[in-house]
Each structure stands twice: as C-alpha cells, then as structure tokens.
Amino acid sequence: MQLNNTQQNEKREGTPWNTRTLAILGILLALEIVLSRFLSISAWNIKIGFSFVPIVIAAMLFGPVPAATVAALGDFVGAILFPIGPYFPGFTCTAFLTGLVFGYFLYKKQGVANTAAAVLLVQFVLGLLLNTYWIHVLYHSPFVPLLATRVVQAALLTVVQFVTIRALTRLPSRVQGQVTV
C-alpha cells in the first residue's frame, strides 16, 4: 500500500496537521492570550494565572510540538498586541520550552508521576530559574534576591497546576471523545 505525502507526514510526526487540528490549536492560542493578558495577576516580576491550561490541553491532545507552538505564539502575539512590559524573546523561548515539557510528559500518558514531573520542571526549572534569569537580564535586578521573591509564586503555582492538570485528566470520557482528533 502506497502512502501519500500527507499520510507519511502524519505517520512520522504523530499529529495530523489537518484543518480541525489547526482550528482547535487556534482556539487554544486565543484562549491562552486572553487568560495570560486579561485574567492573570501580573507585576514586573510575578505572574499568577491559568494561562497554562490551553497549553496543557494542546499537550495532552496533540503532543510537544503543537503545545510548544501554542505557548510560543501565545507569548509573542500577546506581547505584541497587549504588552505588559517590553517584549523580550527569552520569555518566548521559555514558553516554547514549557509547551515541549508539558507535551513530552502529558501526551498519551497523564499519570500522577508524569504530571508531577512536568509541573516541577516547568515551575522550578523554567519558571523559577530561567524566567528569573530573563527578568534579571531585562531589568538588571540582582538575581538571588529576585529568585527569593519568586519562590512563593513557584510553590503556589506548582500546587495549582498539579491539581488543575489532574482535574483535566479526569474529564468524563464522553467529553474527551468529542474533543480528541
């Protein structure tokens, strides 16, 4: 049996890049921008909100690359259209890595250990260490005192993300069947 180019790409990548997938990713992108820019608590050094939810949904449904794309585009488009501060590509890099981590750990395997690993990596390596470094570079703030102020945010968001992701994985199978592609 001969496969056409689209079928070969879908088989190789694992995610069918069809109209339905792109539409769902577009909706998740828009939702990420709204949650991040309008429904989050933000200061120059702290941000608390639920903008991770669309990224996690993209990760669970489509895998690492689509989730990373939603996260990076959400950061970039949100920063251009609705700036909170100056645009800095380091945060877009962190957003991309966040999508990759969630996708790697949560695509087709949403157990407690995978959820915990994803959340801990995202919050303490990417959120606490890497984003604190970007803030240090952007605003020339001393790194260690800045890190100390952001530990509480990381600890709080670790719990919030873990509980939220576990709740998302327990959606009734009827609802999941309607959303999956």
TACORDA-V103501 format. One line per field, one symbol per residue. psi: psi as a letter, one per 20 degrees, with the letter a starting at -180 (. if undefined). Layout:
BEGIN
psi->???
END
This chain:
BEGIN
psi->ppprgghggggghipomaggghgghgghgggggghghhkqoqrhiqppakihghggghghhiagghghgggghggggghghmphaqpoihhhgggghggggggghiojnlrgggggggggggghgggggghhggggggikqpgghgghhigggggghgggggggghhhijqqhgghhhhq.
END
